[in-house]
Structure formats: C-alpha cells, structure tokens
Amino acid sequence: MASHIVGYPRMGPKRELKFALESFWDKKSSAEDLQKVAADLRASIWKQMADAGTKYIPSNTFSYYDQVLDTTAMLGAVPPRYGWNGGEIEFDVYFSMARGNASVPAMEMTKWFDTNYHYIVPELGPEVKFSYASHKAVKEYQEAKALGVDTVPVFVGPVSYLLLSKPAKGVEKSFSLLSLLDKILPIYKEVVAELKAAGASSIQFDEPTLVMDLDSHQLQAFTKAYSELEASCSGLNVIVETYFADVPSEAFKTLTSLKGVTGFGFDLVRGTKTLDLIKGGFPTGKYLFAGVVDGRNIWANDLAASLSVLQELESIVGKDKLVVSTSCSLLHTAVDRINEPKLDQEIKSWLAFAAQKVVEVNALAKALAGHKEEAFFSENAAAQASRKSSPRVTNEAVQKAASALKGSDHRRATDVSARLDAQQKKLKLPVLPTTTIGSFPQTMDLRRVRREFKAKKISEEDYVKAIKEEINKVVKLQEELDIDVLVHGEPERNDMVEYFGEQLSGFAFTANGWVQSYGSRCVKPPIIYGDVSRPKPMTVFWSTMAQSMTARPMKGMLTGPVTILNWSFVRNDQPRY
C-alpha cells in the first residue's frame, strides 16, 4: 500500500527561510547564502518523508515566494515592465515580480481559494511570448535524486494556471485566457521531457480549479490539455490532484476521463460528496489518491475512522490502486509539533502538525497493507477519546447560553433611525465626520516594551505607563489633525486576533506554529479547541484610559468574530458556522 504527500511547508520549523529571505532582501547576505538555507530545508523535508516510508514524495513544492509565481517564471510570462530580456529567470526579476522594486510595482496578489495563503496573479494577454525560462523543477528533482530520494515533481496544472490568471493591463477583460493553452502546453512538454531524461517516473499536476463551478468550455480545456500532453507523458505515472472542496459531478466525469492520467487525487476531508461520486463509479485500473489526512487544520487524524473509509475505498478501486494521501498541501498547517515544548500536554496530544501528518499518512498505509502499528493506533484512540470527553472542550455555561438563543436575539430592539438620532444627540458629530480604521504603527520601542513585560523584565506599572504615554501621543496627534472620532492606536495589542484570543477561554497559542501567508510573511493562528467564553473585560481598561484623555468620542476597537474564526485553526468536532 502506497502513501503520498501533496505538498509540504517551505518556511522551515523555525522560519529559517523567512529570515534568510529578509536578510537577502536587506543585502545582509548573498544569493549563495539564501540558496544554501533553501537547499538544507529541501533536503531535510525529503529525508523526513523518505524515513517515514512515503512512496510519492513531492518536489518543486518548495518556493522562494509562491508556486504560481514559479509557474509564471517557468513559462517566461514576465510582464514587460520588469525589463526581462530572456534567458533563465534569476532572483532580481523573480523578486521584482513578487515585491516590486524602486521603479515598478509588484504583480497583484490574491487569496489562494479560501485559504489564508496568497498567490501572485499572472498577467496574461495575446502578446505574451512564452518561453521555458526557469528550470527549477528539473534542478530540484535532480537535487533530490542526488540525495538518494526519488521524488514526484509537482506543477500548477496548465488549465488551472490560466483560470487563475488575469488579463494584463491594456488587454480587454473579455479576453479568453484559455485561448493561450496552445502556447503554454509546448513548455510543459519541454519540462516533462527533461524530467523523463533525468529519470523521473511520476509527475503531479495540481488542478484545484476543478472544484469550482466551471462551464462546459472550461471543462473541455482540461480534456484538450491532457490529450495534448498524453504523448509527452507516456511512460510516466501522471497524477492530477484536486483539493479544498467537492469536485462537481460534471468535473468528476471530465477528470476521470482524462487521457494519459494514471491517478486522481481528491480532498476527502472537505470533499465529502466526492466519496459518493467515487462509490458511484471510478475508472478501472486508475489510482485513487485518497486525501483523508487534513492538510488545512492541525488536529490529529482519527485513524480508526480514516482506516474505515480507506477500507471501503479499497473494495471499490482495488488494493493495489489505493494511495493514502493528504487532503491538500500541508503548506497550510504549522510545521512540527516538536517545537512546542511549552504547549499544554493534553491539548498537544490532540494536535498533528505537518511532520506528524506525514507519519499519520504512512501509518494508515501500513495498516491497510496489514502492518498496523497497534501502539500508535491505541495512542491515537486515547487522544481522540480525551478530546471528546475533556471538560476543557465543553463549557456548560456556554452550551446553555447558546441553546437559549432565539431568532429575535440576532435583531436590534430599535431601528436604525432611532439609533442614529440618539447617537447624534450624544456625540453632536458634523455631517461628514472623520475617523481612522484604528491601529497606529507598532514601533520598535512598543514591541520592545511588550516583549520586556512578557519576559517580566519590567513591572506592570512601568508597562502601563509606557502604553499610556503612547496612547496620549496618538490622541494629541488626532486632535491636532481635527479628527472627529478618535482611536487609541492599539499600542497594547500584539496581533488583532491573538490579542483577543489570549483573553478568551477555549483558545490555545503556539510558540512556533507559523504558517506562510505570502512571501516571507507568516502568521501564527490561534487554536480554538473548546467552547469560547470571556472570563473578564478585555478592552475596558485601555478604552476608558483613552477616553479620559479627550472630550471627543473615542471608538472601542474589536476584531470581529468572523475574522477571528477565519484566522484561527478551528474545531473540527462541530460545524464551522
């Protein structure tokens, strides 16, 4: 029985790539220094997966910035403003596209589906001269092979690449991006040919747009693309991977009918209806890459439940055609639980970061093959039971309050006109009042004060005094600018979500649970493990202090519940909404 990982985090267990990138950008280190850090990270990741017994180990999922930007570089689709004149795309052009430079802006960035990761949007049009301009995929395959690891090179598939692009400036918005398919497929063929020559036996195309609602013309593009690639890919195991949601039935039919494709990957964590499609008919002789280990969250897999699903799938597709996989790339999880020595031990036992998920995938594959690791499964079952029964997860007061909610509780008792009248009588604002969103810059001194207070190097009295001085500066500045509704600047807050989560029950925080958002930017999502309640006031002290410094209205600043939910690792034992 085989195992497969869709992709893996790039930043490193302690954000080694982040610091190497920022050092390079600040001209404090060389390109060689950056490349050395990157190579060490890749080698460590490949070795980790190989040691765990993973059969299908991905390569080309590492990126210095973004995998879609890497594809743009591979295709030579560099917008003219970056002054690229051909040849292999190096760091100067690559990072200019990602970050801009002194003379030109960066390319647009947008969210990668419904994740908190952001990708660099390709700018395409009929005048783009595509060329094979980055040999990164082949180089990384050869790099892994030299280390004794045979990998599966991974690409953003040609159709998804085009569907996730936008028309370049000056190109009509109605321009059909899919009309460029014939221009980019020859480059994909070149890359495949080089990989075959280098000894690759498998290749993976990520086509996540197949989970979207596509029309017949868009679906036909997949059929066309993989028919074109069939001859080039002859002799290779070709995997087409989808993730993040159910694959609609028409897209499922299109996908499973693609020529030259030997295996199909599905997210079976979020794509629960896809299971029914597989049960309704899966092509004979094809491999099913079953994404049963969650790549989007940090909870330990329920191994017994996943094994049951896999056994059912095995009876449909056959023992030799089922591959255990992650639901998507592990890029969206924290890297390694081992780097959390201070995390509460009970909560820690409920978690699995990327490194632990690799182990889970392989444990499930071994169990299917008749080599079940009983101790590992027993430990997992105990952790699952602990989480279900822990009083830390279920708060009776919260349960009662939630059960008592009525529909009328979601509606204001007064209408908006009455509230506006009352507000105007109290605040006496002009017709067009001025205000700001809320937060003022977090200076180095502010960060130092918070850090020293957290480390108990300064007293609470000194901390409050320092924050009070900063709030007073912000208030005076706004009054000088004649702002009507003031803000206190939020100098006491480390992060707009973490600050509130730290004061709520049901939240846990990591020391190194970093997840890439874009480029070198990482976030450390809170973990919502239980029923949430507010033990004491969170903002009253600072808001009261700020209001006492001015006669003008002072806004109270709160991060909304939907933002907190979307920026956290959330419970998977109940519906998200």
C-alpha positions in Angstrom: 0.0 0.0 0.0 1.4 3.4 -1.0 1.5 6.8 0.6 1.6 10.3 -0.9 2.0 13.9 0.3 0.5 16.6 -1.8 3.0 19.3 -0.7 4.9 20.5 2.4 5.5 23.8 4.2 8.5 25.8 2.9 9.4 28.2 5.7 11.1 25.7 8.0 10.3 24.6 11.5 11.6 27.9 12.9 11.0 30.1 9.9 14.5 29.7 8.6 13.6 30.6 5.0 11.8 33.8 6.2 14.9 35.1 7.9 17.2 34.1 5.0 14.9 35.8 2.5 14.7 39.0 4.5 18.4 39.0 5.1 19.0 38.7 1.3 16.4 41.4 0.5 18.2 43.7 3.0 21.5 43.0 1.3 22.9 41.5 4.5 23.6 38.1 2.9 24.3 36.7 -0.6 22.3 34.8 -3.1 24.5 31.8 -2.2 23.6 32.1 1.5 19.9 32.1 0.6 20.3 29.1 -1.7 22.2 27.2 1.0 19.4 27.7 3.5 16.8 26.6 0.9 18.8 23.5 -0.1 19.2 22.4 3.5 15.4 22.8 4.1 14.6 20.8 1.0 17.0 18.0 1.9 15.6 17.9 5.4 12.0 17.6 4.2 12.8 14.9 1.6 14.7 12.9 4.2 11.9 13.2 6.7 9.3 11.9 4.2 11.6 9.1 3.0 12.4 8.0 6.6 8.6 7.8 7.3 8.2 5.4 4.3 6.4 7.8 1.9 6.4 6.4 -1.6 5.2 9.6 -3.5 7.4 12.4 -2.2 6.8 15.8 -3.8 9.5 18.0 -5.2 9.1 21.5 -6.8 6.6 22.4 -4.0 9.4 24.4 -2.3 9.3 28.1 -3.4 11.2 31.2 -2.6 7.9 33.1 -2.8 4.9 31.4 -4.4 4.2 28.3 -6.5 2.1 30.2 -9.1 4.9 32.8 -9.5 7.2 29.8 -10.0 5.0 28.7 -12.9 5.0 32.2 -14.4 8.8 32.1 -14.3 8.8 28.6 -15.8 6.6 29.9 -18.7 8.6 33.1 -19.1 5.4 35.1 -18.7 7.2 38.1 -17.3 5.3 41.4 -17.7 7.3 43.9 -19.9 7.7 46.4 -17.0 10.3 44.2 -15.3 12.8 44.6 -18.3 13.5 40.9 -18.6 15.3 40.1 -21.9 15.2 36.3 -21.9 17.4 33.6 -20.5 17.0 31.9 -17.2 15.0 34.0 -14.7 17.1 34.9 -11.7 16.4 36.4 -8.3 16.4 40.0 -9.5 13.5 39.6 -11.9 11.7 36.9 -9.8 11.6 39.1 -6.6 10.7 42.2 -8.6 7.6 40.4 -9.9 6.8 39.4 -6.3 7.7 42.6 -4.4 8.2 45.3 -7.0 11.3 47.5 -7.0 12.2 51.2 -6.9 10.8 51.8 -10.3 7.9 49.3 -10.9 5.2 47.9 -8.7 4.8 44.2 -7.8 2.2 42.0 -9.6 -1.1 41.6 -7.9 -1.6 39.2 -5.1 -4.8 37.5 -4.1 -6.1 34.7 -1.9 -5.5 31.1 -2.9 -9.0 29.8 -2.9 -10.5 30.1 0.6 -7.2 29.7 2.4 -5.2 32.5 4.1 -2.3 31.9 1.7 -1.9 34.4 -1.2 -0.5 33.9 -4.6 0.9 36.2 -7.3 -1.6 36.6 -10.1 -0.2 36.0 -13.6 -0.8 38.9 -16.1 -1.5 37.5 -19.5 -2.6 38.5 -22.9 -2.3 37.7 -26.6 1.1 39.4 -26.9 2.9 37.3 -24.2 5.8 35.4 -25.7 6.0 32.3 -23.6 9.4 30.5 -23.3 11.0 27.9 -21.0 12.7 30.3 -18.6 13.1 28.5 -15.3 14.4 25.0 -14.9 13.7 24.9 -11.2 11.5 21.8 -11.3 14.2 19.7 -13.1 17.0 21.0 -10.9 15.1 20.2 -7.7 14.3 16.7 -9.0 18.0 16.1 -9.7 18.9 17.6 -6.3 16.7 15.1 -4.5 17.9 12.2 -6.7 21.5 13.1 -5.8 20.5 12.7 -2.1 19.0 9.2 -2.9 15.4 10.3 -2.9 13.2 9.7 -5.9 10.5 12.4 -6.0 7.3 13.4 -7.8 7.8 16.8 -9.5 4.6 18.9 -8.8 3.3 21.7 -11.1 0.3 24.0 -11.1 -1.6 22.4 -14.0 -1.9 24.3 -17.3 -5.6 24.9 -17.1 -5.7 26.0 -13.5 -2.8 28.3 -14.2 -4.8 30.1 -16.9 -8.0 30.1 -15.0 -6.3 31.7 -12.0 -4.7 34.4 -14.2 -6.0 37.8 -15.2 -5.8 39.9 -18.4 -2.7 42.1 -18.4 -3.1 45.9 -18.3 -4.4 47.1 -21.6 -6.0 43.7 -22.5 -9.7 43.5 -22.8 -11.3 42.0 -19.7 -13.3 39.7 -22.0 -10.1 38.2 -23.4 -10.2 34.4 -23.1 -7.2 33.3 -21.0 -7.9 29.7 -22.1 -7.1 30.7 -25.7 -3.4 30.7 -24.5 -3.5 27.0 -23.8 -1.8 26.1 -27.1 1.0 28.5 -26.3 1.9 27.1 -22.9 1.5 23.4 -23.5 4.7 23.2 -25.5 6.6 24.4 -22.5 5.0 21.9 -20.2 6.1 19.3 -22.7 9.7 20.5 -22.6 9.8 20.3 -18.9 8.3 16.8 -18.9 10.8 15.7 -21.5 13.7 16.9 -19.3 12.3 15.2 -16.3 11.9 11.9 -18.1 15.5 12.2 -19.3 16.6 12.9 -15.7 14.9 9.6 -14.6 11.5 10.8 -13.2 8.9 8.1 -13.0 5.9 10.2 -11.8 4.7 13.7 -12.2 1.9 15.6 -10.5 -0.3 18.3 -11.9 -2.4 20.3 -9.4 -5.7 21.3 -10.9 -7.6 22.8 -8.0 -9.9 24.8 -10.2 -11.8 21.6 -10.9 -13.6 22.1 -7.6 -15.1 25.3 -8.9 -18.3 25.7 -10.9 -16.9 25.5 -14.4 -18.8 25.8 -17.6 -18.5 23.2 -20.5 -16.0 25.3 -22.4 -13.7 25.4 -19.3 -14.1 21.7 -18.7 -13.3 21.0 -22.4 -9.9 22.8 -21.8 -8.9 20.0 -19.4 -9.7 17.3 -21.9 -7.8 19.2 -24.6 -4.8 19.9 -22.4 -4.2 16.3 -21.2 -4.9 14.9 -24.6 -2.1 17.1 -25.9 0.2 16.1 -23.0 -0.5 12.4 -23.3 2.3 11.5 -25.7 4.9 13.6 -23.8 3.9 11.9 -20.5 4.0 8.4 -22.0 5.8 6.1 -19.6 5.2 8.3 -16.6 2.7 7.9 -13.7 0.6 11.1 -14.2 -1.3 12.3 -11.1 -3.9 15.1 -11.4 -4.6 16.5 -7.9 -7.6 18.4 -6.7 -8.3 19.9 -3.3 -10.3 22.3 -1.0 -13.8 21.1 -1.8 -16.0 18.6 -3.6 -15.4 18.1 -7.3 -18.8 18.7 -9.0 -20.2 15.7 -10.8 -19.5 17.0 -14.4 -16.0 18.0 -13.4 -15.5 14.5 -11.9 -16.6 12.9 -15.2 -14.2 15.1 -17.1 -11.3 14.5 -14.7 -11.7 10.7 -14.5 -11.9 10.6 -18.4 -8.6 12.4 -19.0 -6.2 10.7 -21.4 -2.8 9.7 -20.2 -3.6 10.2 -16.5 -2.9 7.3 -14.2 -4.2 8.6 -10.9 -6.6 11.2 -9.4 -6.3 13.0 -6.1 -9.2 14.2 -4.1 -9.8 16.1 -0.8 -11.9 13.6 1.2 -11.9 15.8 4.3 -13.8 18.8 2.8 -15.0 16.9 -0.3 -17.3 14.6 1.5 -19.7 14.4 -1.5 -16.8 13.3 -3.7 -16.9 10.0 -1.8 -20.3 9.3 -3.2 -19.1 10.0 -6.8 -16.2 7.6 -6.3 -18.6 5.0 -5.0 -20.9 5.6 -8.0 -18.1 4.8 -10.4 -14.3 5.1 -10.6 -12.4 4.2 -13.7 -10.9 0.7 -13.7 -7.2 0.4 -13.5 -6.6 4.0 -12.3 -5.0 5.0 -9.0 -7.1 6.8 -6.3 -5.1 9.2 -4.2 -7.4 9.4 -1.2 -6.8 12.7 0.8 -8.1 11.5 4.2 -5.5 13.4 6.4 -6.5 17.0 6.8 -4.0 19.4 5.2 -5.9 22.5 6.4 -6.1 22.0 10.1 -3.9 20.9 13.0 -6.0 18.2 14.6 -4.7 14.7 14.9 -6.4 12.4 12.4 -9.0 10.0 13.7 -7.0 7.0 12.4 -9.7 4.4 13.1 -12.3 6.5 11.2 -9.9 7.1 8.3 -9.0 3.4 8.1 -12.6 2.5 7.8 -13.1 5.0 4.9 -10.0 3.6 3.2 -11.1 0.0 3.5 -14.4 0.9 1.9 -12.5 2.7 -1.0 -10.2 -0.3 -1.3 -13.1 -2.5 -2.0 -14.1 -0.1 -4.9 -10.8 0.6 -6.6 -8.7 -2.4 -5.6 -5.9 -2.9 -3.1 -3.1 -2.1 -5.5 -4.8 1.1 -6.8 -5.4 3.0 -3.5 -2.9 5.5 -2.3 -3.2 7.2 1.1 -2.7 11.0 0.9 -3.2 14.4 2.5 -6.3 16.3 1.6 -4.2 19.1 0.1 -0.7 20.5 0.5 0.5 20.7 4.2 1.6 24.2 3.3 -1.5 25.4 5.3 -0.6 23.8 8.6 2.1 24.5 11.2 5.4 22.6 10.6 6.2 20.4 13.6 4.6 19.9 17.0 8.0 19.0 18.5 8.8 22.8 18.5 6.1 23.4 21.1 7.6 22.3 24.4 5.5 24.8 26.5 2.1 23.9 24.9 -0.3 22.2 27.4 0.4 18.5 27.2 -3.3 17.4 27.0 -4.0 19.9 24.1 -0.8 18.9 22.4 -1.8 15.3 22.3 -4.8 16.3 20.2 -2.7 18.0 17.6 -0.8 17.0 14.5 1.3 19.5 12.5 2.8 18.8 9.1 5.6 16.5 10.4 3.0 14.4 12.3 0.6 14.3 9.4 3.3 12.6 7.3 3.6 9.9 10.0 -0.2 9.6 10.1 -0.4 9.1 6.3 2.2 6.3 6.4 0.7 4.7 9.5 -2.6 4.4 7.6 -0.9 3.0 4.5 0.9 0.4 6.6 -2.4 -0.6 8.4 -4.1 -1.1 5.0 -1.2 -3.3 3.9 -1.7 -5.5 7.0 1.1 -3.9 9.2 -0.9 -1.9 11.6 1.2 -0.3 14.4 -1.1 -1.1 17.3 0.7 1.1 19.8 0.4 4.1 17.5 -3.3 3.5 16.8 -4.0 3.0 20.5 -2.3 6.2 21.4 -4.3 8.0 18.8 -7.6 6.5 20.0 -6.8 7.6 23.6 -6.1 11.2 22.4 -9.4 11.2 20.4 -11.3 10.0 23.5 -9.6 12.5 25.7 -10.6 15.4 23.4 -14.2 14.2 23.2 -14.6 13.9 27.0 -12.4 16.7 28.3 -14.2 19.3 30.4 -11.9 21.9 28.8 -13.6 21.4 25.5 -17.2 21.7 26.7 -18.3 24.6 28.9 -21.8 24.1 30.3 -22.4 27.8 30.7 -21.6 28.4 27.1 -23.7 25.5 26.0 -26.7 26.7 27.9 -26.3 30.3 26.6 -26.1 29.1 23.0 -29.1 26.8 23.5 -31.2 29.7 24.9 -30.6 31.9 21.9 -33.7 32.9 20.0 -34.1 34.4 16.5 -35.0 37.7 18.0 -31.6 37.8 19.8 -30.0 38.5 16.4 -32.0 41.6 15.8 -31.7 45.1 17.4 -34.5 46.2 19.6 -34.6 49.6 17.9 -34.4 50.6 14.3 -31.5 52.3 12.7 -33.1 55.8 12.5 -33.8 55.8 16.3 -30.2 54.8 17.0 -28.8 57.5 14.6 -30.9 60.1 16.4 -29.7 59.0 19.8 -26.1 58.9 18.5 -26.3 62.4 17.1 -27.8 63.9 20.3 -25.0 62.4 22.3 -22.0 62.9 20.0 -23.0 66.0 18.0 -20.9 65.0 15.0 -20.7 67.0 11.8 -22.4 65.9 8.6 -19.3 64.1 7.4 -17.3 63.1 10.5 -13.7 61.9 10.1 -12.0 58.9 11.8 -9.4 56.3 11.1 -9.6 52.5 10.9 -7.9 52.1 14.3 -4.4 50.9 14.6 -1.3 53.2 14.6 2.2 51.9 13.7 3.7 49.4 16.0 7.1 50.9 16.7 10.3 49.1 17.7 10.0 50.7 21.1 6.5 49.4 21.5 7.4 45.9 20.6 10.4 46.1 23.0 8.2 47.2 25.9 5.7 44.4 25.3 8.5 41.9 25.0 10.1 43.0 28.2 6.8 43.0 30.1 6.1 39.5 28.8 9.6 38.4 29.9 9.0 40.1 33.3 11.9 42.4 32.8 9.7 45.4 33.6 6.9 45.8 36.1 3.2 46.1 35.2 3.3 49.7 36.4 6.1 50.6 34.0 4.4 48.8 31.2 1.1 50.6 31.8 3.0 53.9 32.0 4.7 53.3 28.6 1.5 52.3 26.9 -0.3 55.3 28.4 2.3 57.7 27.0 1.9 56.2 23.5 -1.9 56.5 23.7 -1.6 60.1 24.8 0.7 60.9 21.8 -1.9 59.3 19.4 -4.8 61.2 20.9 -2.9 64.6 20.8 -2.0 63.9 17.2 -5.6 63.2 16.1 -6.8 66.3 17.9 -4.2 68.4 16.1 -5.4 67.0 12.9 -9.0 67.8 13.9 -10.2 64.2 13.6 -13.8 63.9 14.9 -14.0 60.3 16.2 -10.7 59.2 17.8 -9.0 55.9 18.2 -6.4 54.9 20.8 -4.0 53.4 18.3 -4.0 49.8 19.9 -0.4 50.0 21.2 -1.1 47.2 23.8 -2.0 44.7 21.1 0.4 42.2 19.6 -2.0 41.0 16.8 -5.6 41.8 16.0 -6.6 38.1 16.6 -4.1 36.9 19.1 -4.7 39.8 21.5 -8.3 38.8 21.9 -7.8 35.0 21.8 -5.3 35.3 24.7 -8.1 36.7 26.8 -10.8 34.2 25.8 -11.2 30.7 27.2 -11.2 27.8 24.6 -8.1 29.2 22.8 -4.6 27.9 22.8 -1.4 29.5 21.4 1.8 28.1 19.9 5.4 29.4 20.1 6.3 28.2 16.6 3.1 27.3 14.9 3.8 29.6 11.9 2.0 29.3 8.6 3.0 31.1 5.4 0.6 33.8 4.3 2.7 35.1 1.4 6.4 35.5 0.6 8.3 35.7 3.9 5.1 36.8 5.7 3.9 34.2 8.3 1.1 34.1 10.7 0.6 32.1 13.9 -3.1 31.2 14.0 -4.7 30.6 17.4 -6.2 27.2 18.1 -9.8 27.1 19.0 -10.1 23.9 20.9 -13.2 24.4 23.1 -16.3 26.4 23.9 -15.4 30.1 23.9 -16.2 32.5 26.7 -14.9 35.8 28.1 -13.8 35.4 31.7 -13.3 39.2 32.2 -13.4 42.5 30.3 -10.9 42.7 27.5 -10.7 46.3 26.3 -12.4 48.4 29.0 -9.3 49.4 30.9 -7.4 50.8 27.9 -10.6 52.3 26.2 -11.5 54.1 29.5 -8.0 55.5 29.8 -8.0 56.7 26.2 -11.4 58.4 26.6 -10.2 60.2 29.7 -7.6 62.0 27.6 -10.1 63.7 25.3 -13.5 65.3 25.1 -14.0 63.9 21.6 -15.7 60.5 21.1 -13.3 57.6 21.3 -14.0 54.4 19.4 -13.7 51.0 21.0 -11.8 48.6 18.8 -12.8 45.0 18.5 -11.8 42.3 16.0 -14.9 40.8 14.6 -15.9 37.1 15.3 -15.8 36.1 11.7 -12.3 37.4 11.2 -11.2 35.6 14.4 -12.8 32.4 13.2 -11.2 32.6 9.7 -7.7 33.4 11.0 -7.7 30.6 13.5 -7.3 26.8 13.5 -10.9 25.9 14.3 -12.6 22.9 15.9 -13.4 20.1 13.6 -15.8 18.4 16.0 -18.7 20.6 15.1 -19.9 22.7 12.1 -17.8 25.7 11.3 -20.7 28.1 11.2 
